[in-house]
Amino acid sequence: MLSKDLECFWAALEMRKNDRGEIILDQRLAVVAELALQDCVHQARQMEAARISRPATIIDLSDDKIVLFPIAKRSVPFNDGGAA
């Protein structure tokens, strides 16, 4: 997954910081950084394209016409005597 790749990439960058906080990249890691950023751009464009193109709906929860869902009881697991 992209999030795990980014987490590993971030850890690799953290390990390469010198005492002044500068990051030194070798050619191999620079290529990985470029690929990771390209993948992030691709994912961001996909998410932007998948969004619903209409204005956001704002709901005022203090309005009396808004009815919240009731809190439902959790089912009892089968091994505790409840239904499957």
C-alpha positions as CSV (number, residue, x, y, z in Angstrom):
1,M,0.0,0.0,0.0
2,L,1.1,3.5,-0.6
3,S,0.9,4.5,3.1
4,K,3.3,1.7,4.0
5,D,5.7,2.6,1.2
6,L,5.6,6.2,2.4
7,E,6.2,5.2,6.0
8,C,9.2,3.1,5.0
9,F,10.5,5.9,2.8
10,W,10.1,8.4,5.7
11,A,12.1,6.0,8.0
12,A,14.8,5.7,5.4
13,L,15.1,9.5,5.2
14,E,15.2,9.8,9.0
15,M,18.1,7.4,9.1
16,R,20.1,9.5,6.6
17,K,19.9,12.8,8.4
18,N,23.2,14.2,9.6
19,D,23.7,16.1,12.9
20,R,22.6,19.4,11.2
21,G,19.3,17.8,10.0
22,E,20.4,17.6,6.4
23,I,19.4,14.5,4.4
24,I,22.1,13.0,2.2
25,L,20.6,10.8,-0.6
26,D,22.5,8.3,-2.8
27,Q,21.3,7.8,-6.3
28,R,19.3,4.7,-5.5
29,L,17.3,6.4,-2.8
30,A,16.8,9.5,-4.9
31,V,15.2,7.3,-7.6
32,V,13.0,5.7,-4.9
33,A,12.0,9.2,-3.7
34,E,11.1,10.3,-7.2
35,L,9.0,7.2,-7.8
36,A,7.2,7.6,-4.4
37,L,6.3,11.2,-5.1
38,Q,5.1,10.3,-8.6
39,D,2.9,7.6,-7.1
40,C,1.5,10.1,-4.5
41,V,0.7,12.5,-7.3
42,H,-1.1,9.7,-9.2
43,Q,-3.1,8.7,-6.1
44,A,-4.0,12.3,-5.4
45,R,-5.3,12.8,-8.9
46,Q,-7.3,9.6,-8.7
47,M,-8.9,10.7,-5.4
48,E,-9.7,14.2,-6.8
49,A,-11.3,12.7,-9.9
50,A,-13.4,10.3,-7.8
51,R,-14.9,13.0,-5.6
52,I,-18.5,14.1,-6.0
53,S,-18.5,17.5,-7.8
54,R,-21.1,19.4,-5.9
55,P,-20.9,21.9,-3.0
56,A,-20.5,20.5,0.5
57,T,-23.6,19.9,2.6
58,I,-23.6,21.7,5.9
59,I,-25.9,20.2,8.6
60,D,-26.9,22.1,11.7
61,L,-27.3,19.4,14.4
62,S,-29.2,21.9,16.6
63,D,-32.1,22.0,14.0
64,D,-35.2,20.1,15.3
65,K,-35.7,18.6,11.8
66,I,-32.5,16.6,12.1
67,V,-33.0,13.2,13.7
68,L,-30.0,11.2,14.8
69,F,-29.8,7.5,14.4
70,P,-30.6,5.7,17.7
71,I,-27.8,3.9,19.5
72,A,-28.1,0.2,18.7
73,K,-27.1,-2.5,21.1
74,R,-24.2,-4.7,20.1
75,S,-25.0,-8.3,19.4
76,V,-23.7,-10.9,21.8
77,P,-21.0,-13.1,20.3
78,F,-22.1,-16.7,19.6
79,N,-19.8,-18.3,22.2
80,D,-21.5,-16.2,24.9
81,G,-24.9,-17.5,24.2
82,G,-26.0,-15.0,21.5
83,A,-27.1,-15.7,18.0
84,A,-24.5,-16.2,15.2
